[in-house]
Amino acid sequence: MKNKITASQSKQLSTSEFYKELYESANDAIFLMDEETFLACNPKTLEMFRCSKEDIVGHTPIEFSPEKQPDGSMSAEKGIKQIKEALAGKPQLFEWKHKRADNSEFDAEVSLNRVIVKNKSYIQAIVRDITQQKIFESHIVKSEEYYRLLIATTNEGFWRIDKNRKTIEVNDSTCQMLGYKKEEILGKTPLDFVDKENKNVFKHQLSYGSRSDHRSYEIVLLHKSGDKIYTQFNATTLRDKEGQPQGSFAFITNITERIEAQKELLESREKFRSFVETTIDIFFSISPSGYITYVSPNIEERYHYKQKDLIGKYLSVSTPTSEIPKAIKAIYTILRGEQLQNFEIYQKDGHGEVIPTEINATPIIKNGRIITVQGIMRNISERKKFEEELLLQKTSFENIFNNAIDAIYVQKVDGTFIDINNAVVNMYGYTKEELIGQSPEIVAAEGMNDLNKVASYIQKAYGGIPQQFEFWGKRKNGEIFLKDVRLSKGVYFGEKVIYA
Protein backbone atom coordinates (compact mmCIF):
# COMPACT_ATOMS: atom_id res chain seq x y z
CA MET A 1 0.00 0.00 0.00
CA LYS A 2 2.84 2.31 0.88
CA ASN A 3 4.56 1.60 -2.45
CA LYS A 4 1.36 2.39 -4.39
CA ILE A 5 0.99 5.75 -2.64
CA THR A 6 4.57 6.61 -3.34
CA ALA A 7 4.13 5.78 -7.04
CA SER A 8 0.96 7.83 -7.21
CA GLN A 9 2.60 10.77 -5.54
CA SER A 10 5.57 10.39 -7.86
CA LYS A 11 3.27 10.43 -10.88
CA GLN A 12 1.44 13.53 -9.62
CA LEU A 13 4.75 15.25 -8.99
CA SER A 14 5.97 14.43 -12.47
CA THR A 15 2.77 15.75 -14.04
CA SER A 16 2.89 18.87 -11.90
CA GLU A 17 6.46 19.57 -12.91
CA PHE A 18 5.56 19.00 -16.58
CA TYR A 19 2.76 21.55 -16.53
CA LYS A 20 4.86 24.00 -14.57
CA GLU A 21 7.61 23.72 -17.18
CA LEU A 22 5.04 24.11 -19.95
CA TYR A 23 3.56 27.17 -18.23
CA GLU A 24 6.88 28.88 -17.64
CA SER A 25 8.46 28.14 -21.04
CA ALA A 26 5.39 28.89 -23.17
CA ASN A 27 5.90 31.42 -25.97
CA ASP A 28 2.50 32.97 -25.25
CA ALA A 29 1.54 35.10 -22.27
CA ILE A 30 -0.59 33.04 -19.83
CA PHE A 31 -2.69 34.63 -17.09
CA LEU A 32 -4.88 33.31 -14.34
CA MET A 33 -7.54 35.82 -13.35
CA ASP A 34 -10.83 36.16 -11.60
CA GLU A 35 -13.66 38.29 -12.85
CA GLU A 36 -11.67 41.52 -12.54
CA THR A 37 -7.94 41.14 -11.87
CA PHE A 38 -4.88 39.12 -12.81
CA LEU A 39 -3.89 36.60 -10.13
CA ALA A 40 -0.81 35.05 -11.76
CA CYS A 41 1.19 35.14 -15.00
CA ASN A 42 4.07 33.34 -16.67
CA PRO A 43 7.48 34.87 -17.57
CA LYS A 44 6.45 35.46 -21.20
CA THR A 45 3.79 37.86 -19.93
CA LEU A 46 6.42 40.11 -18.39
CA GLU A 47 8.43 40.10 -21.61
CA MET A 48 5.40 40.77 -23.79
CA PHE A 49 4.06 43.64 -21.66
CA ARG A 50 7.54 44.95 -20.73
CA CYS A 51 6.84 45.12 -17.01
CA SER A 52 7.43 43.34 -13.69
CA LYS A 53 5.20 40.75 -12.06
CA GLU A 54 4.06 43.36 -9.54
CA ASP A 55 2.82 45.50 -12.44
CA ILE A 56 0.58 42.62 -13.57
CA VAL A 57 -0.74 40.77 -10.53
CA GLY A 58 -3.59 42.61 -8.86
CA HIS A 59 -4.26 44.76 -11.90
CA THR A 60 -7.07 44.58 -14.44
CA PRO A 61 -6.82 43.76 -18.17
CA ILE A 62 -8.27 47.18 -18.95
CA GLU A 63 -5.14 48.82 -17.54
CA PHE A 64 -3.22 47.10 -20.34
CA SER A 65 -5.60 48.24 -23.08
CA PRO A 66 -6.10 51.55 -24.92
CA GLU A 67 -9.33 53.41 -24.27
CA LYS A 68 -10.84 52.15 -27.52
CA GLN A 69 -10.38 49.11 -29.70
CA PRO A 70 -9.79 49.39 -33.50
CA ASP A 71 -13.52 48.82 -34.16
CA GLY A 72 -14.33 51.93 -32.09
CA SER A 73 -15.78 50.09 -29.09
CA MET A 74 -14.74 51.01 -25.54
CA SER A 75 -12.13 48.56 -24.24
CA ALA A 76 -13.67 48.42 -20.73
CA GLU A 77 -17.15 47.53 -21.94
CA LYS A 78 -16.01 45.04 -24.54
CA GLY A 79 -13.49 43.40 -22.18
CA ILE A 80 -16.00 42.87 -19.37
CA LYS A 81 -18.44 41.32 -21.81
CA GLN A 82 -15.81 38.83 -23.07
CA ILE A 83 -14.82 37.91 -19.47
CA LYS A 84 -18.43 37.30 -18.42
CA GLU A 85 -19.02 35.09 -21.45
CA ALA A 86 -15.94 33.03 -20.53
CA LEU A 87 -16.98 32.71 -16.88
CA ALA A 88 -20.36 31.49 -18.12
CA GLY A 89 -18.54 28.59 -19.75
CA LYS A 90 -18.35 29.92 -23.29
CA PRO A 91 -14.73 29.88 -24.54
CA GLN A 92 -13.73 33.15 -26.17
CA LEU A 93 -11.23 33.70 -28.98
CA PHE A 94 -10.82 37.21 -30.33
CA GLU A 95 -8.33 39.82 -31.48
CA TRP A 96 -7.44 42.60 -29.07
CA LYS A 97 -5.34 45.74 -29.06
CA HIS A 98 -3.15 45.66 -25.91
CA LYS A 99 -1.00 48.37 -24.35
CA ARG A 100 2.38 47.76 -22.75
CA ALA A 101 3.75 49.43 -19.64
CA ASP A 102 5.60 51.94 -21.87
CA ASN A 103 2.25 52.78 -23.57
CA SER A 104 3.27 51.18 -26.88
CA GLU A 105 0.46 49.14 -28.42
CA PHE A 106 0.45 45.75 -30.10
CA ASP A 107 -2.05 43.40 -31.72
CA ALA A 108 -2.90 40.20 -29.88
CA GLU A 109 -5.03 37.12 -30.22
CA VAL A 110 -6.70 36.36 -26.87
CA SER A 111 -8.14 33.04 -25.73
CA LEU A 112 -10.33 32.98 -22.57
CA ASN A 113 -11.35 29.70 -20.97
CA ARG A 114 -13.02 28.95 -17.64
CA VAL A 115 -11.12 26.75 -15.18
CA ILE A 116 -12.51 25.52 -11.84
CA VAL A 117 -10.18 25.21 -8.88
CA LYS A 118 -11.63 24.00 -5.56
CA ASN A 119 -15.14 24.71 -6.80
CA LYS A 120 -14.31 28.28 -7.73
CA SER A 121 -14.36 29.60 -11.31
CA TYR A 122 -11.33 31.35 -12.74
CA ILE A 123 -10.29 32.43 -16.20
CA GLN A 124 -7.22 31.19 -17.98
CA ALA A 125 -6.16 33.82 -20.52
CA ILE A 126 -3.65 33.08 -23.25
CA VAL A 127 -2.38 36.11 -25.16
CA ARG A 128 -0.41 35.74 -28.39
CA ASP A 129 1.38 38.69 -29.98
CA ILE A 130 0.21 38.76 -33.61
CA THR A 131 1.81 42.07 -34.59
CA GLN A 132 3.96 40.48 -37.29
CA GLN A 133 1.01 38.46 -38.52
CA LYS A 134 -1.10 41.63 -38.80
CA ILE A 135 1.71 43.38 -40.66
CA PHE A 136 1.96 40.40 -43.00
CA GLU A 137 -1.82 40.35 -43.49
CA SER A 138 -1.75 44.09 -44.14
CA HIS A 139 0.90 43.58 -46.79
CA ILE A 140 -1.17 40.81 -48.33
CA VAL A 141 -4.25 43.03 -48.36
CA LYS A 142 -2.30 45.92 -49.84
CA SER A 143 -0.70 43.61 -52.36
CA GLU A 144 -4.08 42.18 -53.29
CA GLU A 145 -5.53 45.70 -53.55
CA TYR A 146 -2.58 46.69 -55.73
CA TYR A 147 -3.06 43.76 -58.08
CA ARG A 148 -6.81 44.31 -58.12
CA LEU A 149 -6.18 47.92 -59.10
CA LEU A 150 -3.61 46.80 -61.66
CA ILE A 151 -6.04 44.33 -63.21
CA ALA A 152 -8.88 46.87 -63.14
CA THR A 153 -6.91 49.69 -64.78
CA THR A 154 -4.61 47.87 -67.20
CA ASN A 155 -5.27 48.11 -70.92
CA GLU A 156 -4.62 44.38 -71.09
CA GLY A 157 -7.58 42.06 -70.75
CA PHE A 158 -7.73 39.76 -67.71
CA TRP A 159 -9.70 36.51 -67.72
CA ARG A 160 -9.88 33.98 -64.88
CA ILE A 161 -11.66 30.62 -64.98
CA ASP A 162 -12.24 27.88 -62.41
CA LYS A 163 -11.33 24.21 -62.80
CA ASN A 164 -14.56 23.66 -64.75
CA ARG A 165 -13.52 26.39 -67.21
CA LYS A 166 -16.29 28.69 -66.00
CA THR A 167 -15.44 32.38 -66.00
CA ILE A 168 -15.19 33.76 -62.46
CA GLU A 169 -13.47 37.07 -63.16
CA VAL A 170 -12.85 39.47 -66.07
CA ASN A 171 -11.76 43.09 -66.06
CA ASP A 172 -13.28 46.04 -67.92
CA SER A 173 -10.68 45.83 -70.70
CA THR A 174 -11.84 42.30 -71.55
CA CYS A 175 -15.47 43.47 -71.61
CA GLN A 176 -14.60 46.38 -73.92
CA MET A 177 -12.56 44.08 -76.13
CA LEU A 178 -15.49 41.69 -76.59
CA GLY A 179 -18.33 44.22 -76.45
CA TYR A 180 -20.11 42.37 -73.61
CA LYS A 181 -21.11 43.43 -70.12
CA LYS A 182 -19.33 41.65 -67.27
CA GLU A 183 -22.44 39.75 -66.23
CA GLU A 184 -22.78 38.44 -69.80
CA ILE A 185 -19.34 36.80 -69.54
CA LEU A 186 -19.28 35.52 -65.94
CA GLY A 187 -20.31 31.88 -65.65
CA LYS A 188 -19.57 31.15 -69.30
CA THR A 189 -16.52 29.42 -70.71
CA PRO A 190 -14.04 31.02 -73.12
CA LEU A 191 -15.32 28.54 -75.71
CA ASP A 192 -18.51 30.61 -75.90
CA PHE A 193 -16.57 33.52 -77.41
CA VAL A 194 -14.81 31.88 -80.37
CA ASP A 195 -15.77 30.32 -83.69
CA LYS A 196 -15.55 26.60 -84.44
CA GLU A 197 -11.97 26.73 -85.70
CA ASN A 198 -10.65 28.60 -82.67
CA LYS A 199 -12.73 26.50 -80.28
CA ASN A 200 -10.36 23.60 -80.97
CA VAL A 201 -7.39 25.84 -80.22
CA PHE A 202 -8.96 26.87 -76.91
CA LYS A 203 -9.78 23.28 -75.96
CA HIS A 204 -6.18 22.30 -76.50
CA GLN A 205 -4.82 25.25 -74.52
CA LEU A 206 -7.31 24.88 -71.68
CA SER A 207 -6.59 21.19 -71.19
CA TYR A 208 -4.31 21.10 -68.16
CA GLY A 209 -2.63 17.73 -68.63
CA SER A 210 1.11 17.70 -68.16
CA ARG A 211 1.87 20.72 -70.30
CA SER A 212 3.60 23.81 -68.98
CA ASP A 213 1.63 25.86 -66.48
CA HIS A 214 2.75 29.00 -68.32
CA ARG A 215 1.95 29.34 -72.01
CA SER A 216 1.48 31.99 -74.66
CA TYR A 217 -0.66 31.57 -77.73
CA GLU A 218 -2.68 33.52 -80.29
CA ILE A 219 -6.39 33.04 -80.77
CA VAL A 220 -9.22 34.84 -82.54
CA LEU A 221 -12.11 35.89 -80.28
CA LEU A 222 -15.53 36.96 -81.52
CA HIS A 223 -16.82 40.41 -80.66
CA LYS A 224 -20.50 40.69 -79.77
CA SER A 225 -20.99 42.31 -83.19
CA GLY A 226 -19.48 39.26 -84.88
CA ASP A 227 -16.20 40.97 -85.75
CA LYS A 228 -12.99 39.01 -85.26
CA ILE A 229 -10.64 40.13 -82.49
CA TYR A 230 -7.09 38.85 -82.87
CA THR A 231 -5.56 38.31 -79.42
CA GLN A 232 -2.55 36.90 -77.64
CA PHE A 233 -3.16 34.99 -74.39
CA ASN A 234 -0.45 34.75 -71.72
CA ALA A 235 -1.99 32.08 -69.50
CA THR A 236 -1.05 30.48 -66.18
CA THR A 237 -2.55 27.37 -64.58
CA LEU A 238 -3.42 27.62 -60.86
CA ARG A 239 -2.81 24.51 -58.74
CA ASP A 240 -3.47 23.55 -55.12
CA LYS A 241 -0.89 22.17 -52.67
CA GLU A 242 -1.31 18.69 -54.12
CA GLY A 243 -0.60 19.99 -57.62
CA GLN A 244 -4.16 19.57 -58.84
CA PRO A 245 -5.38 22.25 -61.29
CA GLN A 246 -7.88 24.65 -59.75
CA GLY A 247 -8.32 26.92 -62.74
CA SER A 248 -6.25 29.41 -64.67
CA PHE A 249 -5.95 33.06 -65.55
CA ALA A 250 -4.66 34.93 -68.58
CA PHE A 251 -3.65 38.43 -69.56
CA ILE A 252 -4.96 39.21 -73.04
CA THR A 253 -3.43 41.57 -75.59
CA ASN A 254 -5.54 42.81 -78.48
CA ILE A 255 -3.25 42.36 -81.50
CA THR A 256 -5.88 43.06 -84.16
CA GLU A 257 -4.12 46.22 -85.36
CA ARG A 258 -0.80 44.38 -85.51
CA ILE A 259 -2.30 41.49 -87.49
CA GLU A 260 -4.05 43.87 -89.88
CA ALA A 261 -0.81 45.82 -90.28
CA GLN A 262 1.05 42.58 -91.01
CA LYS A 263 -1.54 41.66 -93.64
CA GLU A 264 -1.24 45.10 -95.21
CA LEU A 265 2.55 44.82 -95.10
CA LEU A 266 2.44 41.42 -96.82
CA GLU A 267 0.07 42.79 -99.45
CA SER A 268 2.28 45.84 -99.86
CA ARG A 269 5.37 43.65 -100.19
CA GLU A 270 3.62 41.51 -102.77
CA LYS A 271 2.56 44.60 -104.71
CA PHE A 272 6.08 46.01 -104.44
CA ARG A 273 7.60 42.70 -105.53
CA SER A 274 5.24 42.60 -108.49
CA PHE A 275 6.04 46.22 -109.29
CA VAL A 276 9.80 45.65 -109.02
CA GLU A 277 9.65 42.58 -111.24
CA THR A 278 7.49 44.17 -113.94
CA THR A 279 8.64 47.80 -114.06
CA ILE A 280 11.08 48.95 -116.72
CA ASP A 281 13.30 50.43 -114.00
CA ILE A 282 15.98 48.45 -112.16
CA PHE A 283 16.08 48.57 -108.36
CA PHE A 284 19.52 48.07 -106.85
CA SER A 285 21.59 48.46 -103.71
CA ILE A 286 25.33 48.98 -103.39
CA SER A 287 27.59 48.74 -100.34
CA PRO A 288 29.49 51.90 -99.30
CA SER A 289 32.62 50.31 -100.78
CA GLY A 290 30.98 49.96 -104.21
CA TYR A 291 29.91 46.29 -104.27
CA ILE A 292 26.50 45.38 -105.70
CA THR A 293 24.34 43.77 -102.99
CA TYR A 294 21.00 43.59 -104.82
CA VAL A 295 19.45 44.00 -108.27
CA SER A 296 15.81 43.39 -109.10
CA PRO A 297 14.94 40.22 -111.06
CA ASN A 298 13.95 42.18 -114.19
CA ILE A 299 17.66 42.87 -114.79
CA GLU A 300 17.72 39.74 -116.95
CA GLU A 301 14.95 40.91 -119.26
CA ARG A 302 16.08 44.54 -119.46
CA TYR A 303 19.86 44.23 -119.44
CA HIS A 304 20.54 40.55 -120.20
CA TYR A 305 22.24 39.85 -116.85
CA LYS A 306 21.35 37.19 -114.33
CA GLN A 307 21.19 38.40 -110.73
CA LYS A 308 24.08 36.13 -109.74
CA ASP A 309 26.24 37.76 -112.45
CA LEU A 310 26.07 41.10 -110.61
CA ILE A 311 25.39 40.53 -106.89
CA GLY A 312 28.62 40.51 -104.93
CA LYS A 313 30.56 42.10 -107.81
CA TYR A 314 32.17 45.54 -107.88
CA LEU A 315 30.17 48.19 -109.78
CA SER A 316 32.79 48.17 -112.56
CA VAL A 317 31.29 44.87 -113.76
CA SER A 318 28.57 46.83 -115.58
CA THR A 319 30.31 50.19 -115.95
CA PRO A 320 32.39 51.05 -119.02
CA THR A 321 36.02 51.84 -118.18
CA SER A 322 35.62 55.45 -119.32
CA GLU A 323 32.69 55.94 -116.90
CA ILE A 324 34.31 54.43 -113.76
CA PRO A 325 35.77 57.77 -112.51
CA LYS A 326 32.32 59.31 -112.89
CA ALA A 327 30.74 56.40 -110.98
CA ILE A 328 33.29 56.64 -108.14
CA LYS A 329 32.68 60.37 -107.86
CA ALA A 330 28.94 59.66 -107.57
CA ILE A 331 29.62 57.12 -104.78
CA TYR A 332 31.64 59.73 -102.87
CA THR A 333 28.75 62.18 -103.25
CA ILE A 334 26.38 59.68 -101.65
CA LEU A 335 28.88 58.82 -98.89
CA ARG A 336 28.72 62.48 -97.88
CA GLY A 337 25.05 61.84 -97.14
CA GLU A 338 23.75 63.53 -100.29
CA GLN A 339 21.15 62.13 -102.67
CA LEU A 340 21.97 61.43 -106.29
CA GLN A 341 19.27 62.82 -108.56
CA ASN A 342 18.86 62.42 -112.32
CA PHE A 343 22.47 61.27 -112.60
CA GLU A 344 23.26 60.21 -116.17
CA ILE A 345 25.91 57.58 -116.80
CA TYR A 346 26.56 54.93 -119.44
CA GLN A 347 26.30 51.26 -118.45
CA LYS A 348 27.03 47.99 -120.25
CA ASP A 349 24.37 45.34 -120.69
CA GLY A 350 25.07 41.61 -120.58
CA HIS A 351 25.89 41.62 -124.30
CA GLY A 352 28.45 44.39 -123.92
CA GLU A 353 26.28 47.09 -125.51
CA VAL A 354 26.73 50.54 -123.94
CA ILE A 355 23.43 52.05 -122.80
CA PRO A 356 22.70 55.55 -121.47
CA THR A 357 21.03 55.38 -118.04
CA GLU A 358 19.67 57.75 -115.42
CA ILE A 359 20.16 56.94 -111.74
CA ASN A 360 18.50 58.24 -108.59
CA ALA A 361 20.10 56.95 -105.38
CA THR A 362 19.78 57.55 -101.64
CA PRO A 363 22.12 56.66 -98.76
CA ILE A 364 20.52 54.49 -96.04
CA ILE A 365 21.74 55.66 -92.64
CA LYS A 366 21.56 53.69 -89.39
CA ASN A 367 23.05 54.82 -86.07
CA GLY A 368 24.71 57.72 -87.86
CA ARG A 369 26.48 55.46 -90.37
CA ILE A 370 25.72 54.79 -94.04
CA ILE A 371 25.06 51.06 -94.29
CA THR A 372 23.99 50.83 -97.93
CA VAL A 373 22.96 52.81 -100.99
CA GLN A 374 19.59 52.13 -102.63
CA GLY A 375 18.63 53.39 -106.03
CA ILE A 376 16.69 53.09 -109.27
CA MET A 377 18.30 52.89 -112.71
CA ARG A 378 16.40 53.66 -115.90
CA ASN A 379 17.35 53.03 -119.51
CA ILE A 380 17.08 56.42 -121.21
CA SER A 381 18.05 55.30 -124.71
CA GLU A 382 14.67 56.30 -126.14
CA ARG A 383 14.76 59.64 -124.37
CA LYS A 384 18.25 60.34 -125.64
CA LYS A 385 17.15 59.44 -129.14
CA PHE A 386 14.15 61.75 -128.82
CA GLU A 387 16.34 64.56 -127.47
CA GLU A 388 18.69 64.15 -130.41
CA GLU A 389 15.78 64.26 -132.84
CA LEU A 390 14.36 67.28 -131.04
CA LEU A 391 17.72 69.01 -131.19
CA LEU A 392 17.92 68.24 -134.90
CA GLN A 393 14.41 69.60 -135.40
CA LYS A 394 15.26 72.69 -133.39
CA THR A 395 18.40 73.23 -135.45
CA SER A 396 16.43 72.80 -138.67
CA PHE A 397 13.71 75.12 -137.41
CA GLU A 398 16.22 77.76 -136.38
CA ASN A 399 17.92 77.55 -139.79
CA ILE A 400 14.61 78.02 -141.59
CA PHE A 401 13.39 80.60 -139.07
CA ASN A 402 16.49 82.76 -139.17
CA ASN A 403 17.04 82.52 -142.94
CA ALA A 404 13.45 83.36 -143.91
CA ILE A 405 13.06 86.51 -146.10
CA ASP A 406 9.94 87.69 -144.24
CA ALA A 407 10.16 89.03 -140.69
CA ILE A 408 8.75 86.44 -138.26
CA TYR A 409 7.72 87.07 -134.65
CA VAL A 410 6.80 84.45 -132.04
CA GLN A 411 4.37 86.01 -129.54
CA LYS A 412 2.49 85.06 -126.40
CA VAL A 413 -1.26 85.57 -126.25
CA ASP A 414 -0.68 89.02 -124.70
CA GLY A 415 1.51 89.96 -127.68
CA THR A 416 4.88 89.76 -125.90
CA PHE A 417 7.72 88.72 -128.22
CA ILE A 418 9.24 85.31 -127.35
CA ASP A 419 11.53 85.07 -130.37
CA ILE A 420 12.26 86.93 -133.61
CA ASN A 421 14.24 86.01 -136.70
CA ASN A 422 17.07 87.87 -138.40
CA ALA A 423 14.68 89.53 -140.89
CA VAL A 424 13.01 91.39 -137.97
CA VAL A 425 16.41 92.62 -136.81
CA ASN A 426 17.15 93.86 -140.33
CA MET A 427 13.69 95.42 -140.73
CA TYR A 428 13.70 97.45 -137.50
CA GLY A 429 17.35 97.91 -136.67
CA TYR A 430 16.93 96.51 -133.13
CA THR A 431 18.91 93.59 -131.74
CA LYS A 432 17.12 90.42 -130.64
CA GLU A 433 17.89 91.22 -127.01
CA GLU A 434 16.22 94.63 -127.35
CA LEU A 435 12.97 93.18 -128.72
CA ILE A 436 12.45 89.83 -126.91
CA GLY A 437 10.17 90.37 -123.92
CA GLN A 438 8.70 93.60 -125.39
CA SER A 439 5.17 94.23 -126.73
CA PRO A 440 4.31 95.32 -130.33
CA GLU A 441 4.12 98.95 -129.17
CA ILE A 442 7.92 99.22 -129.34
CA VAL A 443 7.81 98.81 -133.15
CA ALA A 444 4.51 100.66 -133.75
CA ALA A 445 4.28 104.15 -135.27
CA GLU A 446 2.68 106.38 -132.64
CA GLY A 447 -0.95 107.33 -133.31
CA MET A 448 -1.12 105.49 -136.61
CA ASN A 449 -2.43 102.07 -135.42
CA ASP A 450 -5.48 101.01 -133.43
CA LEU A 451 -3.65 98.92 -130.83
CA ASN A 452 -6.91 97.68 -129.27
CA LYS A 453 -7.88 96.27 -132.65
CA VAL A 454 -4.42 94.71 -132.99
CA ALA A 455 -4.94 93.03 -129.58
CA SER A 456 -8.27 91.63 -130.76
CA TYR A 457 -6.56 90.24 -133.89
CA ILE A 458 -4.06 88.44 -131.65
CA GLN A 459 -6.87 86.96 -129.49
CA LYS A 460 -8.75 85.71 -132.55
CA ALA A 461 -5.61 84.17 -134.00
CA TYR A 462 -4.91 82.47 -130.67
CA GLY A 463 -8.45 81.09 -130.85
CA GLY A 464 -7.56 79.40 -134.14
CA ILE A 465 -8.81 82.01 -136.68
CA PRO A 466 -5.95 83.30 -138.90
CA GLN A 467 -5.80 87.13 -139.18
CA GLN A 468 -4.32 89.53 -141.77
CA PHE A 469 -4.08 93.34 -141.52
CA GLU A 470 -1.87 96.35 -142.29
CA PHE A 471 0.35 97.83 -139.60
CA TRP A 472 2.40 101.03 -139.50
CA GLY A 473 5.81 100.21 -138.10
CA LYS A 474 8.64 102.39 -136.84
CA ARG A 475 12.29 101.52 -137.13
CA LYS A 476 14.82 102.23 -134.39
CA ASN A 477 16.01 105.27 -136.37
CA GLY A 478 12.45 106.68 -136.35
CA GLU A 479 11.58 105.87 -139.96
CA ILE A 480 7.90 104.95 -140.43
CA PHE A 481 6.74 102.34 -142.93
CA LEU A 482 3.66 100.26 -143.77
CA LYS A 483 3.77 96.48 -143.55
CA ASP A 484 1.40 93.57 -144.15
CA VAL A 485 0.90 91.32 -141.07
CA ARG A 486 -0.47 87.76 -140.97
CA LEU A 487 -1.24 86.03 -137.63
CA SER A 488 -1.76 82.30 -137.02
CA LYS A 489 -1.79 79.99 -134.01
CA GLY A 490 1.12 77.58 -133.52
CA VAL A 491 3.33 75.70 -131.07
CA TYR A 492 6.82 76.80 -130.14
CA PHE A 493 8.74 73.97 -128.37
CA GLY A 494 5.66 72.79 -126.52
CA GLU A 495 4.17 76.23 -125.81
CA LYS A 496 1.08 77.58 -127.59
CA VAL A 497 1.99 80.83 -129.37
CA ILE A 498 1.10 83.26 -132.15
CA TYR A 499 3.27 83.38 -135.26
CA ALA A 500 3.30 86.83 -136.93
Number of C-alpha atoms within 10 A of each C-alpha: 5 7 8 9 10 11 11 12 12 12 12 12 11 12 12 12 12 11 11 13 11 12 18 16 13 15 16 21 23 22 22 20 24 17 14 16 17 19 16 16 21 20 17 19 24 18 13 18 21 16 14 13 14 10 12 22 16 14 15 17 19 19 16 18 21 19 14 14 17 12 6 8 12 15 22 17 11 14 17 15 11 18 23 16 15 24 21 12 14 14 15 17 16 11 16 22 20 23 21 18 16 9 13 11 16 18 20 19 17 20 19 23 20 23 16 11 8 5 7 8 17 18 25 22 23 20 25 20 20 16 15 11 12 14 12 12 12 12 12 12 12 12 12 12 12 12 12 13 11 13 19 16 13 14 18 19 25 23 24 23 24 18 16 10 18 17 20 16 16 22 21 19 21 22 20 14 20 21 15 15 12 15 11 10 21 17 15 15 16 20 18 12 18 20 14 10 10 17 18 13 16 17 12 11 16 18 11 18 10 6 10 9 14 13 13 13 13 17 19 22 24 19 17 13 9 13 11 16 19 18 21 20 20 16 21 17 23 19 14 9 6 6 8 12 17 15 21 21 21 21 21 23 19 21 16 15 12 12 14 12 12 12 12 12 12 12 12 12 12 12 12 12 14 11 12 17 17 14 14 15 19 21 22 18 22 24 19 17 15 19 18 21 19 17 24 19 17 20 21 15 12 16 19 14 18 16 16 10 12 19 17 15 15 16 21 18 16 20 20 20 12 9 13 17 12 14 20 15 11 17 21 14 14 20 21 10 14 14 16 16 12 13 13 17 19 21 25 19 19 17 9 12 11 15 17 16 19 18 19 16 23 18 25 17 13 9 6 7 11 16 15 21 23 17 18 16 21 19 20 17 14 10 12 13 11 12 12 12 12 13 12 12 12 15 12 12 12 13 12 12 20 17 13 14 12 14 19 20 23 23 28 19 18 14 21 18 22 18 19 22 21 17 18 21 17 12 14 19 14 15 14 16 10 11 20 16 15 15 16 18 14 14 19 18 18 14 8 11 15 11 15 9 10 17 15 12 20 26 19 17 23 23 13 13 13 16 19 13 11 12 19 18 23 20 18 14 9 11 10 17 12 11 10 9 14 14 23 19 23 17 11 15 9 7 9 15 24 28 23 21
